[in-house]
Amino acid sequence: MKKLVLATIAGYVALMATNYVVHSIWLMADYAAIPASHRSPEGMMHRFWAMLIGQFFFAALFAYIYQRGIEPNHGPAREFATRSWSHSSPWFHIRSAITWSTSSLTSW
C-alpha cells in the first residue's frame, strides 16, 4: 500500500510538471496568439480544481494498474504495465515506423 501511495504521488507530480511545461511554457505563445479559442485565465482557474482531481485519479489508477501488472500471474494488467512504458518511448515509434516501412517495401 505504501508503494502505491508513493507511486501515485510521484505520478501526480510528474503529470502536473509535464502539464506545466507543455501548456505554460511551450504552448503559451500559441495560446496568446488566438485568445478567443479558449477560456479566459479567470475562467480556467474557476475550473482548475476539476483538473486537479481528474489528474490525481488518473495517476492513482495508472499506478494501481501498473502495480498489479508487475506482480506475477496478472495477465492483462501485466501486459498493460509493460506496453505502457515501452510504447511511450519515442524510440518505439521510430522503430515501428522503420519496421512498417521496410515490411511494406518487401510486400511489393
Secondary structure as UniProt FT lines:
FT   HELIX           2..20
FT   HELIX           21..26
FT   HELIX           28..33
FT   HELIX           35..37
FT   HELIX           41..46
FT   HELIX           48..70
FT   TURN            72..73
FT   HELIX           75..87
FT   HELIX           90..106
//
